Amino acid sequence: MNDQLLHDAVLKIGEVYAIDGRIVFAEVYKNKNVSDLLFNGSIIKNISVGGYVEIRKGFLSIIGKVEGEKIIEHTDFIKNNYQIKDNNKRILSIRLCGYINNKGRFVGGIKELPLIANDVYLLTDGKIHLIHNLLKRDDVLKISVAKTDIEEIRMDFPIDGLFNSHIAIFGNTGSGKSNTLASLYNHLILELSKTALFRENCKFLFFDFNGEYIKKNCISKEKQVYNLSTGKGKDKIPMDFNDLMSIENMSILFEATEKTQRPFLNRALKLFKNTKNKDKASDYCQHFINILKKKTKEALLMANKDLAYRILDYTEEILSYFYDALNINFREDIEFHNTSSCFMLISGQGKKYLNSDPDASEDTIIYKYINEITESKLSNLSELNQYFIFILLQLIYDLTSYKIQIDHILPVINRFKSKRADIDKIFAIDTDANLWKNSNIIIVNLSKVNIDMRKTIPLLVAKHIYGEHKNENNTKSLSIIIDEAHNILSKTSSRETEDWKDYRLETFEEIIKEGRKFGVFVTISSQRPNDISETIISQAHNYFIHQLVNERDLQTIGNAVSYIDKITEESIPTLPVGTCIFSGVATPMPLKIKIDELPDMKKPKSYTLKYENITTEIDF
């Protein structure tokens, strides 16, 4: 009993002075206006702004956070000796944030308001731990990656409640954002790897735009890294023929518009697959040659000069894949006779009007070169180049039947030409395609990929894997982690059409809105939250917010993250490196925590260059 009285005498710092809704004002005793107190032989920090206090109302412990303090000045004039008696009062402004229930657990929210003159106490380490204890009684899986910022008490995070949700990590460059992401998933994978079905039932897909997580020990040793490049050849993403050569993927890769370009690409794809799906490769080649010969002969017999020459132009472009077109003049033996509105074949025997002798068109140079295309020449072309040939064939088909307006189709054809070399460097057709290979952790390194493909690859891969995972019927998990997420989730991109930007954002918005029911969880990390779609930010369940100073970024956080109180929000621009605000459904109130710094061998490659290291000569 005496110990408890002594205990309370040291920790009691004042009493409730006034109440205004959730804001409680407490008067601090004069003898407690010091920075530190001696308690049980050790020094403890006295209350200050940002700290927590306990207000006792009978047997109920109400927890509040100090948001500010002030002095109320009062002086009493003593007439007899003209002395001034100092009667200043230190008043704390406390925002109520929860209470400790009868089971000894902290509960966020207000159950009861305190009364005037209720005692106010400092929190013991045990009660501070209760406030920061995010684990439920039945939580088995947990990780420890942080400690409280002021009290420096270790705290545990529940795996269920944090990682089976969408997570957002925001912060300026150099604020510790990358360390937080790496630390969270390093500890998660380490903990889950102790379970029996981890490799079978849990998958992790990282999109790494700066090559920060490819180090051997970063995230996990047991990971599959794809070092992609649109320059010199690197790794390639394996995909099955039918998976890659689908109208959805082709539309994504070449940014086809919905109403005109996508239907055209679909017609060309059907022509390509129907021709290719012959019993033998020789049948495929011969069928292709027959189509091209037929359409070329039709062009040579046309009376419409402009249309005929356009078709012959596309025919020559097809032949350029099989022959050295720079050194061959495919049309040196034909010319168009304007008066007769037909082509003439010019040979040593004179001139022949092809409209009067249709079979003579088979004697032209261009026709003969078509006939000499071999099976090996066709099969040596990449699948994408073969498809492009059939795009040109479909264009010829549509031109002869007047199905299209060429001006609407040419943009997607030009995008195809400009991107196909990059796509061939990124994707590989593999009949036994297995993106995961022998690992359940994939790092897609995009640091050496050009800007156009940086937006396309994550969209294509994420959409493909998400579509496959939906068939698991919520029996397995897929975590998609996007570092530098503004690269692909930006709402302000000017390098693409509005329709295509909307499609890109809608795809990821669908994943983040609908993915949870299929066991798909998204983590985004960015230094520019203002550039990211508000829908995506608002759908996150848990937030790790490092230092942000840009006014628009702060406004975005304030609008999207409803869990953050005013004083916590105002502290964001001054957070030190490694310290962040953790807020969301996994915690009853926003917490200021310091994330553990990973050892050098596990850190991501995001360190700041020091001039001392590059300018100082080292003696060996």
C-alpha positions as semicolon CSV with decimal commas, in nm:
position;residue;x (nm);y (nm);z (nm)
1;M;0,000;0,000;0,000
2;N;0,275;0,241;0,096
3;D;0,465;0,149;-0,224
4;Q;0,158;0,232;-0,432
5;L;0,113;0,565;-0,257
6;L;0,479;0,652;-0,316
7;H;0,445;0,535;-0,674
8;D;0,145;0,762;-0,733
9;A;0,300;1,056;-0,550
10;V;0,595;1,060;-0,789
11;L;0,393;1,007;-1,110
12;K;0,105;1,245;-1,027
13;I;0,183;1,572;-1,197
14;G;-0,141;1,770;-1,173
15;E;-0,517;1,771;-1,202
16;V;-0,788;1,851;-1,456
17;Y;-0,849;2,223;-1,473
18;A;-1,108;2,251;-1,754
19;I;-1,278;2,037;-2,022
20;D;-1,377;2,143;-2,375
21;G;-1,504;1,842;-2,573
22;R;-1,208;1,612;-2,647
23;I;-0,965;1,877;-2,523
24;V;-0,882;1,863;-2,152
25;F;-0,681;2,131;-1,970
26;A;-0,472;2,023;-1,673
27;E;-0,289;2,233;-1,414
28;V;0,063;2,106;-1,335
29;Y;0,181;2,112;-0,976
30;K;0,460;2,362;-0,914
31;N;0,696;2,098;-0,782
32;K;0,654;1,899;-1,106
33;N;0,770;2,177;-1,340
34;V;1,104;2,008;-1,406
35;S;1,241;1,825;-1,708
36;D;1,313;1,494;-1,530
37;L;1,185;1,306;-1,227
38;L;1,352;1,044;-1,006
39;F;1,147;0,724;-0,996
40;N;1,252;0,387;-0,848
41;G;1,617;0,486;-0,861
42;S;1,607;0,591;-1,227
43;I;1,548;0,917;-1,409
44;I;1,232;0,943;-1,616
45;K;1,131;1,221;-1,853
46;N;0,868;1,459;-1,729
47;I;0,567;1,545;-1,940
48;S;0,613;1,761;-2,249
49;V;0,431;1,835;-2,574
50;G;0,386;1,511;-2,768
51;G;0,391;1,291;-2,457
52;Y;0,107;1,084;-2,311
53;V;-0,065;1,119;-1,974
54;E;-0,314;0,914;-1,775
55;I;-0,624;1,076;-1,625
56;R;-0,784;0,866;-1,354
57;K;-1,159;0,881;-1,322
58;G;-1,243;0,633;-1,049
59;F;-1,122;0,296;-1,179
60;L;-1,110;0,414;-1,542
61;S;-0,775;0,515;-1,692
62;I;-0,824;0,772;-1,968
63;I;-0,525;0,829;-2,197
64;G;-0,451;1,164;-2,357
65;K;-0,176;1,321;-2,568
66;V;-0,032;1,661;-2,474
67;E;-0,079;1,901;-2,766
68;G;0,041;2,223;-2,605
69;E;0,102;2,412;-2,286
70;K;0,077;2,770;-2,161
71;I;0,115;2,987;-1,850
72;I;-0,181;3,161;-1,687
73;E;-0,053;3,461;-1,492
74;H;-0,207;3,568;-1,158
75;T;-0,056;3,804;-0,898
76;D;-0,185;3,878;-0,546
77;F;-0,110;4,225;-0,404
78;I;-0,036;4,216;-0,030
79;K;-0,106;4,561;0,111
80;N;0,086;4,535;0,443
81;N;0,435;4,485;0,304
82;Y;0,379;4,561;-0,064
83;Q;0,505;4,216;-0,175
84;I;0,409;4,043;-0,501
85;K;0,323;3,675;-0,463
86;D;0,389;3,465;-0,777
87;N;0,089;3,243;-0,851
88;N;0,157;3,146;-1,216
89;K;-0,007;2,826;-1,336
90;R;0,128;2,589;-1,602
91;I;-0,164;2,456;-1,807
92;L;-0,140;2,154;-2,038
93;S;-0,370;2,113;-2,338
94;I;-0,449;1,741;-2,368
95;R;-0,638;1,566;-2,651
96;L;-0,812;1,248;-2,538
97;C;-0,723;0,949;-2,754
98;G;-0,839;0,637;-2,571
99;Y;-0,865;0,442;-2,250
100;I;-0,744;0,123;-2,083
101;N;-1,029;-0,125;-2,049
102;N;-1,095;-0,373;-1,770
103;K;-0,892;-0,638;-1,956
104;G;-0,585;-0,418;-1,939
105;R;-0,579;-0,331;-2,309
106;F;-0,565;0,012;-2,470
107;V;-0,872;0,104;-2,675
108;G;-0,877;0,401;-2,910
109;G;-1,168;0,643;-2,888
110;I;-1,362;0,811;-2,608
111;K;-1,568;0,610;-2,361
112;E;-1,608;0,873;-2,090
113;L;-1,488;1,228;-2,034
114;P;-1,292;1,311;-1,717
115;L;-1,419;1,538;-1,441
116;I;-1,276;1,858;-1,304
117;A;-1,007;1,784;-1,042
118;N;-0,936;1,429;-1,169
119;D;-0,570;1,347;-1,114
120;V;-0,325;1,347;-1,405
121;Y;-0,031;1,104;-1,404
122;L;0,279;1,030;-1,606
123;L;0,266;0,694;-1,779
124;T;0,481;0,408;-1,660
125;D;0,675;0,207;-1,919
126;G;0,415;-0,065;-1,886
127;K;0,128;0,163;-1,982
128;I;0,330;0,326;-2,260
129;H;0,382;-0,023;-2,395
130;L;0,007;-0,085;-2,374
131;I;-0,060;0,221;-2,589
132;H;0,194;0,109;-2,847
133;N;0,096;-0,257;-2,833
134;L;-0,066;-0,329;-3,167
135;L;-0,100;-0,703;-3,112
136;K;-0,425;-0,874;-3,033
137;R;-0,438;-1,164;-2,792
138;D;-0,472;-1,419;-3,074
139;D;-0,192;-1,273;-3,291
140;V;0,072;-1,538;-3,351
141;L;0,283;-1,381;-3,627
142;K;0,455;-1,054;-3,548
143;I;0,766;-0,851;-3,632
144;S;0,962;-0,591;-3,439
145;V;1,107;-0,318;-3,660
146;A;1,069;0,002;-3,457
147;K;1,063;0,171;-3,119
148;T;0,868;0,465;-2,985
149;D;1,024;0,799;-3,072
150;I;1,023;0,968;-2,730
151;E;1,029;0,679;-2,482
152;E;1,237;0,447;-2,711
153;I;1,033;0,141;-2,613
154;R;1,037;-0,158;-2,851
155;M;0,708;-0,227;-3,023
156;D;0,573;-0,519;-3,224
157;F;0,365;-0,507;-3,543
158;P;0,107;-0,775;-3,618
159;I;0,161;-0,943;-3,954
160;D;-0,214;-0,999;-3,980
161;G;-0,357;-0,650;-3,967
162;L;-0,062;-0,477;-4,131
163;F;0,056;-0,684;-4,426
164;N;-0,284;-0,820;-4,524
165;S;-0,379;-0,463;-4,605
166;H;-0,270;-0,194;-4,849
167;I;0,025;0,011;-4,723
168;A;0,148;0,357;-4,824
169;I;0,498;0,483;-4,740
170;F;0,564;0,851;-4,810
171;G;0,863;1,075;-4,749
172;N;1,112;1,309;-4,908
173;T;1,430;1,168;-5,053
174;G;1,674;1,089;-4,773
175;S;1,402;1,066;-4,506
176;G;1,440;0,690;-4,451
177;K;1,154;0,580;-4,675
178;S;1,351;0,306;-4,855
179;N;1,487;0,171;-4,525
180;T;1,132;0,147;-4,393
181;L;1,010;-0,051;-4,693
182;A;1,312;-0,282;-4,690
183;S;1,296;-0,331;-4,314
184;L;0,926;-0,417;-4,314
185;Y;0,955;-0,680;-4,586
186;N;1,290;-0,813;-4,472
187;H;1,146;-0,894;-4,130
188;L;0,814;-1,015;-4,274
189;I;0,977;-1,262;-4,513
190;L;1,221;-1,376;-4,245
191;E;0,933;-1,446;-4,005
192;L;0,706;-1,614;-4,262
193;S;0,990;-1,829;-4,396
194;K;0,977;-2,019;-4,065
195;T;0,630;-2,150;-4,155
196;A;0,566;-2,466;-4,355
197;L;0,366;-2,326;-4,650
198;F;0,540;-1,991;-4,697
199;R;0,701;-2,062;-5,037
200;E;0,389;-2,229;-5,169
201;N;0,123;-1,981;-5,059
202;C;0,291;-1,638;-5,031
203;K;0,425;-1,442;-5,327
204;F;0,595;-1,103;-5,341
205;L;0,643;-0,890;-5,652
206;F;0,866;-0,580;-5,623
207;F;0,886;-0,310;-5,890
208;D;1,222;-0,142;-5,829
209;F;1,268;0,171;-6,040
210;N;1,615;0,263;-5,912
211;G;1,777;-0,076;-5,857
212;E;1,778;-0,027;-5,478
213;Y;1,667;-0,375;-5,372
214;I;1,875;-0,603;-5,595
215;K;2,162;-0,646;-5,346
216;K;2,219;-1,008;-5,248
217;N;2,093;-0,980;-4,890
218;C;1,838;-0,700;-4,933
219;I;1,478;-0,816;-4,873
220;S;1,583;-1,181;-4,902
221;K;1,863;-1,401;-5,031
222;E;1,607;-1,633;-5,190
223;K;1,478;-1,396;-5,456
224;Q;1,453;-1,395;-5,835
225;V;1,590;-1,070;-5,982
226;Y;1,505;-0,954;-6,334
227;N;1,757;-0,689;-6,440
228;L;1,570;-0,546;-6,737
229;S;1,722;-0,311;-6,992
230;T;1,619;-0,143;-7,315
231;G;1,987;-0,093;-7,395
232;K;2,225;-0,386;-7,400
233;G;2,068;-0,725;-7,346
234;K;1,997;-0,825;-6,987
235;D;1,737;-1,055;-6,834
236;K;1,403;-1,111;-7,004
237;I;1,062;-1,176;-6,855
238;P;0,943;-1,518;-6,975
239;M;0,587;-1,535;-7,102
240;D;0,383;-1,796;-7,281
241;F;0,298;-1,715;-7,644
242;N;-0,076;-1,688;-7,580
243;D;-0,022;-1,479;-7,266
244;L;0,202;-1,223;-7,433
245;M;0,024;-1,225;-7,768
246;S;-0,319;-1,140;-7,629
247;I;-0,522;-0,839;-7,733
248;E;-0,514;-0,704;-7,377
249;N;-0,135;-0,714;-7,364
250;M;-0,092;-0,580;-7,716
251;S;-0,326;-0,293;-7,635
252;I;-0,125;-0,216;-7,321
253;L;0,212;-0,236;-7,493
254;F;0,112;-0,012;-7,781
255;E;-0,139;0,211;-7,602
256;A;-0,419;0,129;-7,844
257;T;-0,736;0,335;-7,823
258;E;-1,050;0,144;-7,735
259;K;-1,279;0,220;-8,030
260;T;-1,053;0,210;-8,337
261;Q;-0,699;0,087;-8,277
262;R;-0,777;-0,202;-8,042
263;P;-1,031;-0,363;-8,283
264;F;-0,777;-0,330;-8,564
265;L;-0,500;-0,495;-8,357
266;N;-0,747;-0,767;-8,262
267;R;-0,829;-0,843;-8,626
268;A;-0,457;-0,861;-8,707
269;L;-0,395;-1,087;-8,408
270;K;-0,669;-1,326;-8,514
271;L;-0,528;-1,337;-8,868
272;F;-0,180;-1,404;-8,725
273;K;-0,291;-1,682;-8,488
274;N;-0,523;-1,847;-8,740
275;T;-0,241;-1,857;-8,993
276;K;0,019;-1,969;-8,742
277;N;-0,194;-2,245;-8,593
278;K;-0,143;-2,476;-8,888
279;D;-0,040;-2,836;-8,850
280;K;0,311;-2,772;-8,978
281;A;0,547;-2,475;-8,987
282;S;0,570;-2,516;-9,365
283;D;0,191;-2,483;-9,390
284;Y;0,210;-2,159;-9,188
285;C;0,476;-2,017;-9,419
286;Q;0,297;-2,120;-9,736
287;H;-0,034;-1,981;-9,617
288;F;0,135;-1,650;-9,537
289;I;0,296;-1,641;-9,884
290;N;-0,037;-1,716;-10,051
291;I;-0,210;-1,431;-9,867
292;L;0,065;-1,185;-9,960
293;K;0,071;-1,297;-10,325
294;K;-0,305;-1,265;-10,353
295;K;-0,313;-0,913;-10,209
296;T;-0,015;-0,801;-10,420
297;K;-0,179;-0,930;-10,737
298;E;-0,500;-0,744;-10,647
299;A;-0,300;-0,423;-10,602
300;L;-0,127;-0,467;-10,942
301;L;-0,469;-0,494;-11,108
302;M;-0,620;-0,189;-10,937
303;A;-0,732;0,117;-11,124
304;N;-0,703;0,332;-10,809
305;K;-0,343;0,451;-10,832
306;D;-0,313;0,599;-10,481
307;L;-0,457;0,292;-10,309
308;A;-0,247;0,055;-10,523
309;Y;0,077;0,235;-10,444
310;R;-0,007;0,244;-10,073
311;I;-0,064;-0,133;-10,070
312;L;0,263;-0,190;-10,259
313;D;0,440;0,030;-10,004
314;Y;0,321;-0,194;-9,721
315;T;0,410;-0,504;-9,925
316;E;0,765;-0,375;-9,965
317;E;0,781;-0,307;-9,593
318;I;0,688;-0,671;-9,532
319;L;0,957;-0,788;-9,778
320;S;1,217;-0,576;-9,595
321;Y;1,206;-0,834;-9,314
322;F;1,330;-1,101;-9,553
323;Y;1,554;-0,914;-9,798
324;D;1,797;-0,623;-9,809
325;A;1,543;-0,369;-9,927
326;L;1,807;-0,095;-9,966
327;N;1,974;-0,284;-10,250
328;I;1,662;-0,417;-10,422
329;N;1,419;-0,219;-10,633
330;F;1,104;-0,426;-10,609
331;R;0,918;-0,204;-10,858
332;E;1,175;-0,139;-11,128
333;D;0,976;-0,344;-11,384
334;I;0,634;-0,185;-11,330
335;E;0,484;0,159;-11,374
336;F;0,135;0,302;-11,362
337;H;-0,023;0,423;-11,688
338;N;-0,248;0,712;-11,594
339;T;-0,449;0,719;-11,919
340;S;-0,535;0,350;-11,900
341;S;-0,554;0,353;-11,518
342;C;-0,354;0,035;-11,484
343;F;-0,005;-0,099;-11,419
344;M;0,228;-0,195;-11,702
345;L;0,492;-0,467;-11,687
346;I;0,812;-0,345;-11,856
347;S;1,044;-0,618;-11,982
348;G;1,281;-0,693;-12,267
349;Q;0,984;-0,808;-12,470
350;G;0,807;-0,475;-12,439
351;K;0,519;-0,355;-12,222
352;K;0,215;-0,546;-12,101
353;Y;-0,098;-0,388;-11,961
354;L;-0,177;-0,599;-11,658
355;N;-0,549;-0,530;-11,666
356;S;-0,564;-0,708;-12,000
357;D;-0,324;-0,985;-11,898
358;P;-0,372;-1,051;-11,520
359;D;-0,144;-1,355;-11,517
360;A;0,148;-1,135;-11,623
361;S;0,147;-0,984;-11,272
362;E;0,305;-1,311;-11,155
363;D;0,611;-1,228;-11,364
364;T;0,684;-0,905;-11,173
365;I;0,992;-0,875;-10,951
366;I;0,790;-0,807;-10,637
367;Y;0,575;-1,116;-10,693
368;K;0,879;-1,337;-10,748
369;Y;1,045;-1,219;-10,426
370;I;0,728;-1,299;-10,233
371;N;0,733;-1,648;-10,378
372;E;1,092;-1,702;-10,263
373;I;1,026;-1,640;-9,892
374;T;1,134;-1,950;-9,703
375;E;1,013;-2,118;-9,387
376;S;1,347;-2,055;-9,214
377;K;1,339;-1,682;-9,293
378;L;0,993;-1,653;-9,144
379;S;1,063;-1,862;-8,832
380;N;1,385;-1,668;-8,760
381;L;1,183;-1,354;-8,702
382;S;1,074;-1,278;-8,345
383;E;0,710;-1,341;-8,259
384;L;0,657;-0,967;-8,235
385;N;0,799;-0,902;-8,582
386;Q;0,586;-1,183;-8,723
387;Y;0,283;-1,021;-8,565
388;F;0,380;-0,684;-8,712
389;I;0,392;-0,840;-9,059
390;F;0,035;-0,956;-9,008
391;I;-0,059;-0,609;-8,886
392;L;0,057;-0,480;-9,225
393;L;-0,134;-0,761;-9,397
394;Q;-0,448;-0,672;-9,202
395;L;-0,395;-0,310;-9,299
396;I;-0,386;-0,416;-9,664
397;Y;-0,705;-0,620;-9,613
398;D;-0,885;-0,325;-9,452
399;L;-0,766;-0,078;-9,714
400;T;-0,901;-0,291;-9,998
401;S;-1,237;-0,329;-9,823
402;Y;-1,247;0,040;-9,708
403;K;-1,305;-0,064;-9,344
404;I;-1,076;0,191;-9,181
405;Q;-0,964;0,549;-9,182
406;I;-0,590;0,515;-9,217
407;D;-0,518;0,828;-9,013
408;H;-0,674;0,664;-8,705
409;I;-0,464;0,349;-8,739
410;L;-0,122;0,492;-8,826
411;P;-0,046;0,620;-8,472
412;V;-0,063;0,272;-8,319
413;I;0,145;0,130;-8,607
414;N;0,410;0,397;-8,547
415;R;0,411;0,318;-8,174
416;F;0,453;-0,048;-8,264
417;K;0,756;0,034;-8,478
418;S;0,917;0,247;-8,208
419;K;0,856;0,004;-7,921
420;R;0,899;-0,342;-8,070
421;A;1,279;-0,348;-8,033
422;D;1,245;-0,256;-7,665
423;I;0,975;-0,517;-7,612
424;D;1,192;-0,787;-7,769
425;K;1,464;-0,693;-7,518
426;I;1,224;-0,718;-7,224
427;F;1,004;-1,020;-7,297
428;A;1,088;-1,371;-7,415
429;I;0,841;-1,623;-7,555
430;D;0,882;-1,944;-7,357
431;T;0,658;-2,249;-7,387
432;D;0,744;-2,338;-7,026
433;A;0,722;-1,980;-6,903
434;N;0,743;-1,949;-6,525
435;L;0,799;-1,597;-6,404
436;W;0,856;-1,713;-6,045
437;K;1,104;-1,992;-6,134
438;N;1,234;-2,136;-5,804
439;S;1,140;-1,843;-5,581
440;N;0,828;-1,679;-5,447
441;I;0,997;-1,336;-5,437
442;I;1,056;-1,136;-5,756
443;I;1,246;-0,808;-5,792
444;V;1,185;-0,638;-6,129
445;N;1,473;-0,392;-6,171
446;L;1,366;-0,109;-6,404
447;S;1,663;0,122;-6,350
448;K;1,796;0,069;-6,706
449;V;1,461;0,079;-6,882
450;N;1,360;0,385;-7,084
451;I;1,079;0,614;-6,968
452;D;0,811;0,481;-7,204
453;M;0,864;0,118;-7,103
454;R;0,886;0,209;-6,733
455;K;0,514;0,277;-6,736
456;T;0,425;-0,018;-6,958
457;I;0,614;-0,307;-6,795
458;P;0,470;-0,277;-6,440
459;L;0,121;-0,236;-6,583
460;L;0,154;-0,544;-6,805
461;V;0,322;-0,766;-6,544
462;A;0,095;-0,660;-6,257
463;K;-0,219;-0,708;-6,467
464;H;-0,098;-1,050;-6,584
465;I;-0,004;-1,181;-6,237
466;Y;-0,316;-1,031;-6,078
467;G;-0,534;-1,204;-6,338
468;E;-0,365;-1,537;-6,267
469;H;-0,387;-1,494;-5,890
470;K;-0,763;-1,433;-5,897
471;N;-0,803;-1,800;-5,987
472;E;-0,656;-1,901;-5,647
473;N;-0,993;-1,824;-5,482
474;N;-0,839;-1,631;-5,191
475;T;-0,633;-1,930;-5,072
476;K;-0,293;-1,770;-5,139
477;S;-0,147;-1,422;-5,098
478;L;0,015;-1,191;-5,352
479;S;0,192;-0,875;-5,235
480;I;0,269;-0,615;-5,503
481;I;0,525;-0,360;-5,384
482;I;0,582;-0,049;-5,596
483;D;0,879;0,168;-5,502
484;E;0,885;0,523;-5,646
485;A;0,518;0,468;-5,723
486;H;0,471;0,811;-5,883
487;N;0,645;0,668;-6,192
488;I;0,340;0,460;-6,282
489;L;0,058;0,597;-6,064
490;S;0,099;0,961;-6,164
491;K;-0,216;1,151;-6,251
492;T;-0,026;1,436;-6,420
493;S;0,176;1,254;-6,689
494;S;0,203;1,452;-7,015
495;R;0,379;1,179;-7,217
496;E;0,062;0,984;-7,293
497;T;-0,294;1,044;-7,406
498;E;-0,569;1,107;-7,153
499;D;-0,745;0,783;-7,252
500;W;-0,433;0,577;-7,196
501;K;-0,350;0,749;-6,866
502;D;-0,703;0,678;-6,746
503;Y;-0,668;0,312;-6,842
504;R;-0,336;0,281;-6,659
505;L;-0,474;0,437;-6,340
506;E;-0,801;0,244;-6,358
507;T;-0,609;-0,083;-6,380
508;F;-0,413;-0,019;-6,061
509;E;-0,718;0,132;-5,892
510;E;-0,905;-0,191;-5,966
511;I;-0,623;-0,396;-5,814
512;I;-0,611;-0,186;-5,498
513;K;-0,991;-0,163;-5,463
514;E;-1,081;-0,523;-5,549
515;G;-0,757;-0,710;-5,475
516;R;-0,810;-0,765;-5,103
517;K;-1,093;-1,014;-5,162
518;F;-0,855;-1,220;-5,377
519;G;-0,564;-1,205;-5,131
520;V;-0,379;-0,932;-5,326
521;F;-0,220;-0,654;-5,118
522;V;-0,045;-0,346;-5,256
523;T;0,233;-0,141;-5,097
524;I;0,324;0,191;-5,257
525;S;0,624;0,407;-5,171
526;S;0,675;0,757;-5,304
527;Q;0,835;1,093;-5,234
528;R;0,558;1,274;-5,425
529;P;0,216;1,171;-5,288
530;N;0,054;1,472;-5,455
531;D;0,129;1,319;-5,799
532;I;-0,045;0,991;-5,718
533;S;-0,412;0,927;-5,781
534;E;-0,624;1,027;-5,479
535;T;-0,825;0,707;-5,520
536;I;-0,515;0,493;-5,472
537;I;-0,390;0,693;-5,172
538;S;-0,728;0,688;-5,000
539;Q;-0,761;0,309;-5,045
540;A;-0,449;0,241;-4,836
541;H;-0,524;0,104;-4,490
542;N;-0,194;0,181;-4,315
543;Y;0,050;0,467;-4,363
544;F;0,416;0,525;-4,277
545;I;0,472;0,897;-4,326
546;H;0,827;1,028;-4,314
547;Q;0,933;1,391;-4,350
548;L;0,743;1,584;-4,618
549;V;0,788;1,958;-4,671
550;N;0,603;2,033;-4,995
551;E;0,276;2,207;-4,919
552;R;0,080;2,010;-5,181
553;D;0,213;1,679;-5,052
554;L;0,115;1,774;-4,697
555;Q;-0,231;1,878;-4,815
556;T;-0,271;1,544;-4,996
557;I;-0,179;1,356;-4,679
558;G;-0,416;1,568;-4,472
559;N;-0,705;1,501;-4,712
560;A;-0,643;1,130;-4,762
561;V;-0,533;1,013;-4,418
562;S;-0,827;1,076;-4,188
563;Y;-0,654;0,911;-3,891
564;I;-0,396;1,190;-3,837
565;D;-0,468;1,461;-3,580
566;K;-0,359;1,821;-3,623
567;I;-0,050;1,817;-3,401
568;T;0,076;1,498;-3,565
569;E;0,018;1,643;-3,911
570;E;0,205;1,962;-3,819
571;S;0,507;1,760;-3,706
572;I;0,559;1,591;-4,045
573;P;0,789;1,861;-4,197
574;T;1,027;1,837;-3,899
575;L;1,055;1,460;-3,859
576;P;1,418;1,344;-3,830
577;V;1,562;1,080;-4,064
578;G;1,421;0,736;-3,989
579;T;1,132;0,866;-3,781
580;C;0,781;0,845;-3,922
581;I;0,416;0,872;-3,830
582;F;0,245;0,534;-3,833
583;S;-0,129;0,560;-3,875
584;G;-0,411;0,342;-4,000
585;V;-0,639;0,055;-3,915
586;A;-0,360;-0,142;-3,744
587;T;-0,321;0,120;-3,469
588;P;-0,589;0,288;-3,256
589;M;-0,418;0,626;-3,296
590;P;-0,126;0,782;-3,487
591;L;0,211;0,687;-3,341
592;K;0,547;0,854;-3,388
593;I;0,801;0,576;-3,425
594;K;1,162;0,531;-3,524
595;I;1,225;0,251;-3,772
596;D;1,531;0,035;-3,705
597;E;1,818;0,097;-3,943
598;L;1,909;-0,217;-4,131
599;P;2,268;-0,346;-4,124
600;D;2,476;-0,240;-4,425
601;M;2,454;-0,579;-4,595
602;K;2,073;-0,564;-4,593
603;K;2,026;-0,195;-4,672
604;P;1,883;-0,088;-5,008
605;K;2,117;0,103;-5,239
606;S;1,974;0,443;-5,150
607;Y;2,257;0,601;-4,953
608;T;2,357;0,965;-5,004
609;L;2,693;1,019;-5,170
610;K;2,953;1,192;-4,951
611;Y;3,207;1,426;-5,108
612;E;3,455;1,316;-4,841
613;N;3,449;0,964;-4,981
614;I;3,511;1,068;-5,343
615;T;3,762;1,346;-5,291
616;T;3,984;1,211;-5,015
617;E;4,284;1,005;-5,118
618;I;4,301;0,673;-4,936
619;D;4,638;0,526;-4,836
620;F;4,670;0,151;-4,868
